[in-house]
Structures are given as C-alpha cells and as structure tokens.
Amino acid sequence: MQSIKVTILGKSYPLRVEEDQAEAMQEIAQYVDQLFREYRAHLKNQPESTAMVLSCLRIAEELHQTRTLLRKAIEEQESRESQITTSEEVLVNIESELLSLVNKKLESVIEQAQKTAK
C-alpha cells in the first residue's frame, strides 16, 4: 500500500492505495475536484454541498452509462460467440454427413469392383 494525498476544493485528503493505483487515484481526484469547481461556479448562491451532490450524481450517471455500454458489449460478444459455436456445430454435422455419404459411396464402388472381379 502507498500513502498519497489528493486535493479537492482546496482541502487535502490522505489516502492509502495500491501502489499501481496511485496515479489513477490522483487523476480521479482531479476529475472530482474539476466537477465540484464547475458546479460551484454555476451555483454560486447554493451551498457547497449542493455542488457536491450534483457532481456525485453526474459521476453516478457516467458510471451507469458506462456499465450499460459494457453490459451491452458483453451481450453482443456472447451472442457472436454463440453464433460461432452454432456455426461450428453445423459444420461438424455437415462434415459427418459428408463422410457418411463418401463411405457409403466407397462401399458401393468396392462392392461393384468385387462383383466385376468375379
């Protein structure tokens, strides 16, 4: 674990994060700070908590949209994989039927050759 400090609306917050997540957490904190500042600038007559709540709602909306897109992408990928599996099963069945027909034809040819040889 690594100790870092992030600053949001001028206030420093100490955090402990995984070492490989320190940079990402700094970026996330900067994004949160930016949203808070944007909402505060537009809502000058509102309490700071209103800007924070609206920022949190915006982040939650972005997360929801991202999850929805991810879920849809996963479903589409699973559908494609299912179609591929179905296509592979169809090809295996066709191959099996063709081999069966070829074997029957070979047996017929062999039988005819044996009759001709007698």
MARNURO-194206 format. One record per atom (N, C-alpha, C): atom name; x, y, z. Coordinates in nm, 4 decimals. Layout:
N
{node 'CA',{X,Y,Z}},
...
***
This chain:
118
{node 'N',{0.0848,-0.1185,0.0000}},
{node 'CA',{0.0000,0.0000,0.0000}},
{node 'C',{0.0888,0.1241,0.0000}},
{node 'N',{0.0349,0.2276,-0.0599}},
{node 'CA',{0.1088,0.3536,-0.0702}},
{node 'C',{0.0214,0.4657,-0.0153}},
{node 'N',{0.0826,0.5568,0.0559}},
{node 'CA',{0.0107,0.6738,0.1063}},
{node 'C',{0.0250,0.7869,0.0057}},
{node 'N',{-0.0889,0.8477,-0.0280}},
{node 'CA',{-0.0887,0.9632,-0.1178}},
{node 'C',{-0.1807,1.0690,-0.0579}},
{node 'N',{-0.1706,1.1887,-0.1105}},
{node 'CA',{-0.2620,1.2957,-0.0730}},
{node 'C',{-0.3263,1.3486,-0.1994}},
{node 'N',{-0.4575,1.3668,-0.1926}},
{node 'CA',{-0.5299,1.4269,-0.3046}},
{node 'C',{-0.5936,1.5546,-0.2526}},
{node 'N',{-0.6151,1.6484,-0.3425}},
{node 'CA',{-0.6741,1.7761,-0.3038}},
{node 'C',{-0.8035,1.7969,-0.3801}},
{node 'N',{-0.9096,1.8232,-0.3027}},
{node 'CA',{-1.0410,1.8500,-0.3616}},
{node 'C',{-1.0952,1.9759,-0.2958}},
{node 'N',{-1.1260,2.0739,-0.3787}},
{node 'CA',{-1.1740,2.2050,-0.3324}},
{node 'C',{-1.0801,2.2653,-0.2277}},
{node 'N',{-0.9506,2.2506,-0.2552}},
{node 'CA',{-0.8507,2.3116,-0.1687}},
{node 'C',{-0.8221,2.2364,-0.0401}},
{node 'N',{-0.8924,2.1264,-0.0159}},
{node 'CA',{-0.8691,2.0502,0.1056}},
{node 'C',{-0.7942,1.9217,0.0703}},
{node 'N',{-0.6900,1.8926,0.1481}},
{node 'CA',{-0.6058,1.7763,0.1243}},
{node 'C',{-0.6627,1.6549,0.1982}},
{node 'N',{-0.6666,1.5411,0.1294}},
{node 'CA',{-0.7167,1.4167,0.1866}},
{node 'C',{-0.6088,1.3086,0.1742}},
{node 'N',{-0.5656,1.2524,0.2861}},
{node 'CA',{-0.4690,1.1431,0.2779}},
{node 'C',{-0.5416,1.0124,0.2433}},
{node 'N',{-0.4821,0.9361,0.1557}},
{node 'CA',{-0.5398,0.8079,0.1141}},
{node 'C',{-0.4320,0.7009,0.1125}},
{node 'N',{-0.4742,0.5768,0.1327}},
{node 'CA',{-0.3848,0.4625,0.1147}},
{node 'C',{-0.4406,0.3828,-0.0021}},
{node 'N',{-0.3555,0.3631,-0.1019}},
{node 'CA',{-0.3972,0.2923,-0.2229}},
{node 'C',{-0.2903,0.1902,-0.2610}},
{node 'N',{-0.3295,0.0965,-0.3449}},
{node 'CA',{-0.2323,0.0033,-0.4006}},
{node 'C',{-0.1318,0.0841,-0.4812}},
{node 'N',{-0.0080,0.0421,-0.4807}},
{node 'CA',{0.0974,0.1193,-0.5466}},
{node 'C',{0.0685,0.1422,-0.6948}},
{node 'N',{0.0127,0.0436,-0.7605}},
{node 'CA',{-0.0138,0.0580,-0.9032}},
{node 'C',{-0.1384,0.1422,-0.9321}},
{node 'N',{-0.2087,0.1856,-0.8266}},
{node 'CA',{-0.3292,0.2661,-0.8439}},
{node 'C',{-0.3108,0.4125,-0.8042}},
{node 'N',{-0.1925,0.4493,-0.7598}},
{node 'CA',{-0.1688,0.5853,-0.7101}},
{node 'C',{-0.1947,0.6898,-0.8177}},
{node 'N',{-0.1404,0.6689,-0.9353}},
{node 'CA',{-0.1581,0.7666,-1.0431}},
{node 'C',{-0.3047,0.7777,-1.0840}},
{node 'N',{-0.3716,0.6637,-1.0945}},
{node 'CA',{-0.5136,0.6650,-1.1319}},
{node 'C',{-0.5958,0.7397,-1.0272}},
{node 'N',{-0.5651,0.7193,-0.8993}},
{node 'CA',{-0.6401,0.7867,-0.7931}},
{node 'C',{-0.6169,0.9371,-0.7980}},
{node 'N',{-0.4956,0.9803,-0.8315}},
{node 'CA',{-0.4691,1.1231,-0.8468}},
{node 'C',{-0.5547,1.1809,-0.9591}},
{node 'N',{-0.5641,1.1085,-1.0700}},
{node 'CA',{-0.6452,1.1547,-1.1832}},
{node 'C',{-0.7924,1.1603,-1.1460}},
{node 'N',{-0.8385,1.0607,-1.0727}},
{node 'CA',{-0.9791,1.0576,-1.0294}},
{node 'C',{-1.0072,1.1768,-0.9382}},
{node 'N',{-0.9184,1.2029,-0.8444}},
{node 'CA',{-0.9369,1.3159,-0.7535}},
{node 'C',{-0.9393,1.4483,-0.8294}},
{node 'N',{-0.8524,1.4614,-0.9289}},
{node 'CA',{-0.8517,1.5829,-1.0112}},
{node 'C',{-0.9850,1.5982,-1.0852}},
{node 'N',{-1.0388,1.4878,-1.1335}},
{node 'CA',{-1.1670,1.4920,-1.2049}},
{node 'C',{-1.2792,1.5345,-1.1103}},
{node 'N',{-1.2812,1.4760,-0.9908}},
{node 'CA',{-1.3831,1.5123,-0.8913}},
{node 'C',{-1.3698,1.6602,-0.8552}},
{node 'N',{-1.2475,1.7045,-0.8314}},
{node 'CA',{-1.2233,1.8456,-0.7986}},
{node 'C',{-1.2730,1.9368,-0.9105}},
{node 'N',{-1.2441,1.8989,-1.0346}},
{node 'CA',{-1.2876,1.9784,-1.1501}},
{node 'C',{-1.4401,1.9886,-1.1548}},
{node 'N',{-1.5092,1.8762,-1.1352}},
{node 'CA',{-1.6564,1.8796,-1.1367}},
{node 'C',{-1.7105,1.9660,-1.0239}},
{node 'N',{-1.6566,1.9489,-0.9031}},
{node 'CA',{-1.7016,2.0300,-0.7903}},
{node 'C',{-1.6858,2.1780,-0.8222}},
{node 'N',{-1.5724,2.2145,-0.8783}},
{node 'CA',{-1.5456,2.3557,-0.9101}},
{node 'C',{-1.6416,2.4074,-1.0188}},
{node 'N',{-1.6679,2.3249,-1.1199}},
{node 'CA',{-1.7618,2.3655,-1.2256}},
{node 'C',{-1.9007,2.3925,-1.1677}},
{node 'N',{-1.9491,2.2995,-1.0853}},
{node 'CA',{-2.0828,2.3181,-1.0276}},
{node 'C',{-2.0859,2.4365,-0.9313}},
{node 'N',{-1.9813,2.4550,-0.8535}},
{node 'CA',{-1.9764,2.5704,-0.7632}},
{node 'C',{-1.9789,2.7010,-0.8418}},
{node 'N',{-1.9090,2.7044,-0.9555}},
{node 'CA',{-1.9061,2.8265,-1.0373}},
{node 'C',{-2.0441,2.8588,-1.0931}},
{node 'N',{-2.1213,2.7553,-1.1264}},
{node 'CA',{-2.2547,2.7766,-1.1830}},
{node 'C',{-2.3623,2.7961,-1.0756}},
{node 'N',{-2.3343,2.7512,-0.9563}},
{node 'CA',{-2.4332,2.7590,-0.8482}},
{node 'C',{-2.3785,2.8417,-0.7314}},
{node 'N',{-2.3414,2.9635,-0.7611}},
{node 'CA',{-2.2756,3.0490,-0.6615}},
{node 'C',{-2.3609,3.0749,-0.5384}},
{node 'N',{-2.4927,3.0785,-0.5548}},
{node 'CA',{-2.5811,3.1095,-0.4421}},
{node 'C',{-2.6257,2.9847,-0.3660}},
{node 'N',{-2.5783,2.8692,-0.4071}},
{node 'CA',{-2.6155,2.7435,-0.3417}},
{node 'C',{-2.5038,2.6995,-0.2471}},
{node 'N',{-2.5393,2.6205,-0.1472}},
{node 'CA',{-2.4351,2.5707,-0.0568}},
{node 'C',{-2.3395,2.4754,-0.1312}},
{node 'N',{-2.2201,2.4647,-0.0777}},
{node 'CA',{-2.1178,2.3780,-0.1374}},
{node 'C',{-2.1678,2.2340,-0.1497}},
{node 'N',{-2.2489,2.1922,-0.0533}},
{node 'CA',{-2.2995,2.0543,-0.0545}},
{node 'C',{-2.3867,2.0275,-0.1777}},
{node 'N',{-2.4565,2.1287,-0.2268}},
{node 'CA',{-2.5388,2.1121,-0.3473}},
{node 'C',{-2.4491,2.0824,-0.4666}},
{node 'N',{-2.3410,2.1558,-0.4796}},
{node 'CA',{-2.2459,2.1319,-0.5888}},
{node 'C',{-2.1874,1.9919,-0.5780}},
{node 'N',{-2.1588,1.9497,-0.4561}},
{node 'CA',{-2.1023,1.8159,-0.4358}},
{node 'C',{-2.2031,1.7070,-0.4734}},
{node 'N',{-2.3265,1.7250,-0.4299}},
{node 'CA',{-2.4291,1.6246,-0.4606}},
{node 'C',{-2.4517,1.6163,-0.6110}},
{node 'N',{-2.4605,1.7308,-0.6778}},
{node 'CA',{-2.4818,1.7301,-0.8225}},
{node 'C',{-2.3626,1.6678,-0.8955}},
{node 'N',{-2.2432,1.6931,-0.8462}},
{node 'CA',{-2.1241,1.6316,-0.9044}},
{node 'C',{-2.1284,1.4802,-0.8873}},
{node 'N',{-2.1671,1.4368,-0.7687}},
{node 'CA',{-2.1779,1.2928,-0.7430}},
{node 'C',{-2.2830,1.2288,-0.8337}},
{node 'N',{-2.3938,1.2975,-0.8536}},
{node 'CA',{-2.4976,1.2457,-0.9433}},
{node 'C',{-2.4460,1.2355,-1.0866}},
{node 'N',{-2.3691,1.3342,-1.1289}},
{node 'CA',{-2.3124,1.3302,-1.2645}},
{node 'C',{-2.2156,1.2125,-1.2797}},
{node 'N',{-2.1310,1.1917,-1.1794}},
{node 'CA',{-2.0368,1.0797,-1.1832}},
{node 'C',{-2.1138,0.9473,-1.1839}},
{node 'N',{-2.2192,0.9387,-1.1016}},
{node 'CA',{-2.3004,0.8172,-1.0973}},
{node 'C',{-2.3674,0.7919,-1.2327}},
{node 'N',{-2.4125,0.8991,-1.2975}},
{node 'CA',{-2.4733,0.8855,-1.4306}},
{node 'C',{-2.3706,0.8334,-1.5307}},
{node 'N',{-2.2504,0.8883,-1.5270}},
{node 'CA',{-2.1444,0.8419,-1.6173}},
{node 'C',{-2.1127,0.6948,-1.5920}},
{node 'N',{-2.1072,0.6567,-1.4649}},
{node 'CA',{-2.0810,0.5177,-1.4296}},
{node 'C',{-2.1927,0.4274,-1.4809}},
{node 'N',{-2.3156,0.4721,-1.4612}},
{node 'CA',{-2.4314,0.3940,-1.5080}},
{node 'C',{-2.4274,0.3759,-1.6597}},
{node 'N',{-2.3995,0.4835,-1.7321}},
{node 'CA',{-2.3911,0.4745,-1.8780}},
{node 'C',{-2.2788,0.3805,-1.9208}},
{node 'N',{-2.1660,0.3886,-1.8531}},
{node 'CA',{-2.0525,0.3018,-1.8854}},
{node 'C',{-2.0872,0.1561,-1.8594}},
{node 'N',{-2.1515,0.1297,-1.7463}},
{node 'CA',{-2.1925,-0.0088,-1.7150}},
{node 'C',{-2.2923,-0.0607,-1.8172}},
{node 'N',{-2.3859,0.0245,-1.8584}},
{node 'CA',{-2.4840,-0.0159,-1.9586}},
{node 'C',{-2.4160,-0.0498,-2.0904}},
{node 'N',{-2.3229,0.0352,-2.1330}},
{node 'CA',{-2.2489,0.0088,-2.2570}},
{node 'C',{-2.1660,-0.1189,-2.2460}},
{node 'N',{-2.1033,-0.1384,-2.1308}},
{node 'CA',{-2.0223,-0.2588,-2.1103}},
{node 'C',{-2.1094,-0.3833,-2.1125}},
{node 'N',{-2.2229,-0.3783,-2.0443}},
{node 'CA',{-2.3160,-0.4912,-2.0423}},
{node 'C',{-2.3627,-0.5244,-2.1834}},
{node 'N',{-2.3946,-0.4207,-2.2607}},
{node 'CA',{-2.4395,-0.4408,-2.3984}},
{node 'C',{-2.3280,-0.5020,-2.4833}},
{node 'N',{-2.2058,-0.4536,-2.4666}},
{node 'CA',{-2.0917,-0.5078,-2.5418}},
{node 'C',{-2.0679,-0.6542,-2.5060}},
{node 'N',{-2.0800,-0.6876,-2.3772}},
{node 'CA',{-2.0621,-0.8268,-2.3339}},
{node 'C',{-2.1710,-0.9145,-2.3947}},
{node 'N',{-2.2953,-0.8671,-2.3921}},
{node 'CA',{-2.4056,-0.9444,-2.4502}},
{node 'C',{-2.3849,-0.9660,-2.5997}},
{node 'N',{-2.3388,-0.8621,-2.6697}},
{node 'CA',{-2.3133,-0.8750,-2.8133}},
{node 'C',{-2.2007,-0.9743,-2.8390}},
{node 'N',{-2.0958,-0.9698,-2.7570}},
{node 'CA',{-1.9849,-1.0632,-2.7716}},
{node 'C',{-2.0312,-1.2063,-2.7458}},
{node 'N',{-2.1110,-1.2251,-2.6420}},
{node 'CA',{-2.1636,-1.3588,-2.6115}},
{node 'C',{-2.2518,-1.4090,-2.7248}},
{node 'N',{-2.3300,-1.3190,-2.7834}},
{node 'CA',{-2.4149,-1.3567,-2.8962}},
{node 'C',{-2.3313,-1.4006,-3.0151}},
{node 'N',{-2.2241,-1.3236,-3.0440}},
{node 'CA',{-2.1347,-1.3607,-3.1546}},
{node 'C',{-2.0692,-1.4954,-3.1281}},
{node 'N',{-2.0253,-1.5164,-3.0037}},
{node 'CA',{-1.9624,-1.6436,-2.9682}},
{node 'C',{-2.0612,-1.7580,-2.9818}},
{node 'N',{-2.1862,-1.7335,-2.9430}},
{node 'CA',{-2.2904,-1.8353,-2.9555}},
{node 'C',{-2.3154,-1.8687,-3.1025}},
{node 'N',{-2.3169,-1.7648,-3.1865}},
{node 'CA',{-2.3358,-1.7872,-3.3296}},
{node 'C',{-2.2201,-1.8665,-3.3878}},
{node 'N',{-2.0994,-1.8366,-3.3431}},
{node 'CA',{-1.9814,-1.9091,-3.3914}},
{node 'C',{-1.9908,-2.0554,-3.3494}},
{node 'N',{-2.0296,-2.0798,-3.2229}},
{node 'CA',{-2.0427,-2.2165,-3.1733}},
{node 'C',{-2.1482,-2.2914,-3.2534}},
{node 'N',{-2.2613,-2.2257,-3.2793}},
{node 'CA',{-2.3672,-2.2879,-3.3581}},
{node 'C',{-2.3178,-2.3188,-3.4983}},
{node 'N',{-2.2445,-2.2248,-3.5587}},
{node 'CA',{-2.1899,-2.2464,-3.6928}},
{node 'C',{-2.0919,-2.3629,-3.6925}},
{node 'N',{-2.0096,-2.3720,-3.5910}},
{node 'CA',{-1.9141,-2.4821,-3.5809}},
{node 'C',{-1.9872,-2.6152,-3.5677}},
{node 'N',{-2.0950,-2.6174,-3.4893}},
{node 'CA',{-2.1732,-2.7399,-3.4734}},
{node 'C',{-2.2360,-2.7805,-3.6063}},
{node 'N',{-2.2859,-2.6833,-3.6812}},
{node 'CA',{-2.3449,-2.7115,-3.8121}},
{node 'C',{-2.2386,-2.7686,-3.9052}},
{node 'N',{-2.1191,-2.7090,-3.9048}},
{node 'CA',{-2.0103,-2.7589,-3.9897}},
{node 'C',{-1.9702,-2.9004,-3.9520}},
{node 'N',{-1.9649,-2.9304,-3.8248}},
{node 'CA',{-1.9315,-3.0654,-3.7800}},
{node 'C',{-2.0377,-3.1642,-3.8277}},
{node 'N',{-2.1637,-3.1254,-3.8184}},
{node 'CA',{-2.2722,-3.2125,-3.8653}},
{node 'C',{-2.2641,-3.2353,-4.0158}},
{node 'N',{-2.2360,-3.1294,-4.0910}},
{node 'CA',{-2.2236,-3.1416,-4.2368}},
{node 'C',{-2.1062,-3.2320,-4.2708}},
{node 'N',{-1.9945,-3.2103,-4.2025}},
{node 'CA',{-1.8762,-3.2933,-4.2262}},
{node 'C',{-1.9064,-3.4399,-4.1981}},
{node 'N',{-1.9764,-3.4662,-4.0900}},
{node 'CA',{-2.0127,-3.6030,-4.0539}},
{node 'C',{-2.1020,-3.6661,-4.1604}},
{node 'N',{-2.2001,-3.5886,-4.2072}},
{node 'CA',{-2.2900,-3.6390,-4.3117}},
{node 'C',{-2.2137,-3.6655,-4.4413}},
{node 'N',{-2.1222,-3.5758,-4.4781}},
{node 'CA',{-2.0426,-3.5947,-4.5996}},
{node 'C',{-1.9545,-3.7190,-4.5887}},
{node 'N',{-1.8916,-3.7377,-4.4750}},
{node 'CA',{-1.8090,-3.8559,-4.4546}},
{node 'C',{-1.8924,-3.9833,-4.4643}},
{node 'N',{-2.0107,-3.9786,-4.4094}},
{node 'CA',{-2.1007,-4.0936,-4.4176}},
{node 'C',{-2.1379,-4.1238,-4.5623}},
{node 'N',{-2.1693,-4.0190,-4.6399}},
{node 'CA',{-2.2029,-4.0380,-4.7813}},
{node 'C',{-2.0838,-4.0911,-4.8608}},
{node 'N',{-1.9650,-4.0379,-4.8322}},
{node 'CA',{-1.8445,-4.0833,-4.9015}},
{node 'C',{-1.8183,-4.2308,-4.8684}},
{node 'N',{-1.8337,-4.2669,-4.7412}},
{node 'CA',{-1.8135,-4.4061,-4.7019}},
{node 'C',{-1.9124,-4.4993,-4.7719}},
{node 'N',{-2.0389,-4.4583,-4.7801}},
{node 'CA',{-2.1394,-4.5393,-4.8492}},
{node 'C',{-2.1032,-4.5549,-4.9958}},
{node 'N',{-2.0586,-4.4450,-5.0566}},
{node 'CA',{-2.0214,-4.4490,-5.1994}},
{node 'C',{-1.9005,-4.5407,-5.2186}},
{node 'N',{-1.8022,-4.5324,-5.1303}},
{node 'CA',{-1.6845,-4.6187,-5.1393}},
{node 'C',{-1.7228,-4.7655,-5.1241}},
{node 'N',{-1.8120,-4.7930,-5.0295}},
{node 'CA',{-1.8577,-4.9305,-5.0112}},
{node 'C',{-1.9264,-4.9812,-5.1375}},
{node 'N',{-2.0063,-4.8940,-5.1999}},
{node 'CA',{-2.0748,-4.9314,-5.3240}},
{node 'C',{-1.9758,-4.9580,-5.4358}},
{node 'N',{-1.8742,-4.8725,-5.4479}},
{node 'CA',{-1.7725,-4.8890,-5.5515}},
{node 'C',{-1.6945,-5.0184,-5.5282}},
{node 'N',{-1.6587,-5.0440,-5.4028}},
{node 'CA',{-1.5849,-5.1664,-5.3695}},
{node 'C',{-1.6694,-5.2892,-5.4020}},
{node 'N',{-1.7958,-5.2823,-5.3665}},
{node 'CA',{-1.8874,-5.3936,-5.3945}},
{node 'C',{-1.8981,-5.4185,-5.5446}},
{node 'N',{-1.9106,-5.3125,-5.6221}},
{node 'CA',{-1.9188,-5.3259,-5.7685}},
{node 'C',{-1.7878,-5.3829,-5.8239}},
{node 'N',{-1.6747,-5.3370,-5.7683}},
{node 'CA',{-1.5457,-5.3870,-5.8150}},
{node 'C',{-1.5312,-5.5340,-5.7830}},
{node 'N',{-1.5785,-5.5768,-5.6688}},
{node 'CA',{-1.5708,-5.7167,-5.6312}},
{node 'C',{-1.6582,-5.8039,-5.7217}},
{node 'N',{-1.7779,-5.7550,-5.7558}},
{node 'CA',{-1.8673,-5.8283,-5.8454}},
{node 'C',{-1.8050,-5.8390,-5.9841}},
{node 'N',{-1.7402,-5.7328,-6.0301}},
{node 'CA',{-1.6782,-5.7316,-6.1634}},
{node 'C',{-1.5582,-5.8256,-6.1643}},
{node 'N',{-1.4867,-5.8333,-6.0541}},
{node 'CA',{-1.3674,-5.9171,-6.0473}},
{node 'C',{-1.4029,-6.0648,-6.0469}},
{node 'N',{-1.5225,-6.1050,-6.0115}},
{node 'CA',{-1.5628,-6.2459,-6.0039}},
{node 'C',{-1.5980,-6.2954,-6.1357}},
***
